[in-house]
C-alpha cells in the first residue's frame, strides 16, 4: 500500500525524528507525533500501521539521504570510490546526521530493535560486492587475512572509540576522518598510485549498486510496511 500523501508523510517523519532524539524511541508515542504535526492519530496510521514501521521508514529516509550524498560525490569524482576516501567521507557524512549516529552507536533506549532492520540484506550484499570488486581491480591488498572483518573493525573503531572515554573529545570529526583515511590507505591499499582505469570501472560498478540501494530505501520509506517494499 502506497502512501496517500507523501508531503504529509515527510512531515510525520520530520516530527518523529525530532521527538525521537529528544525523548528516546520507547517514550515517543504515535499520539505525540500526530500532535506535533497537527493531525489525528488515525491519519498517521494511514501511512504506517504501527510505530515500529514508522521509525523504520525514518531510518530508511536517513540512510537514503546519506547514501545518495556519497553517490553524488563519487559521480563528481570517481576517485572517491577508493576505500580510504569513501570510508572517511562516509564517516564525516554520518557525523552530520544525529539519527544515524545514534543508530550506529546502538542506543537501545532510543531505537529499540530498529538498528538492523532497514534493508540489512541489501546492505550486506553491497558490502561484499565492494570488497570483491576492490580486490578484483587491485585497489585493496590481497594479502590481508579476513579482509571484511579487518576493514569493518577498523572503521567501527573510529565510530565508537570516543564513546568509551572523554580523552578524545577535543578531536574534531574532520581530524578523525583524516586519521581514518590515513589508516585505511596505509593498511589496506597497495602502495603507489591506483590505476585510473580500474578506479573508473569500480566507480561505475559500485555506483550502480549504490543507486539500487538508494532506490530500495526510497521505496521502503513510502510503503505501508517498509519491510515488505519491493526493490
C-alpha angles and dihedrals in degrees: 000000000000125000114267093215121023095185090057090044090056091050089053091050092047091054092044091053094050093048093045093056092046101042108018128247098276094052098048113095128193086243089061092051093047091049092051091053094042096241136109123270090243090060090058088055090056086070103036125011095220143012096258093056091047091056092044087057090050091053091048091053091050091047092047092052093046093048092046090053090055091045093054090050090054091049090052093047118013090199087072085080091072108110097241092050099041096044093048092045090051089051092055094042091051092051089059090059112069094189093054092045091052091049093049092049090057099241095183093183090056102039108022105196096339099103098086103033109081109095091313094162092054091047091052092049091051091050090053091047090050093055095043092048093048090050093047092053096042096245094127129041116266095206097070113108116226091007095181093053093044094051093045094046091050094050094042090051090062091051095048103029094090094049095069097056139012091226093103100040091112094062111097122229088246092056091047090050090052090052091047091052090051093051094047093046096049099037104038111022126073118255118262132033118318121245107265091216091054091048091051092048093049092046090053094047098044092038089062091049091051090050089055090050092051090048091052091051092049092051091049094052094059099042124101087233110027092194091064099043116129120250 
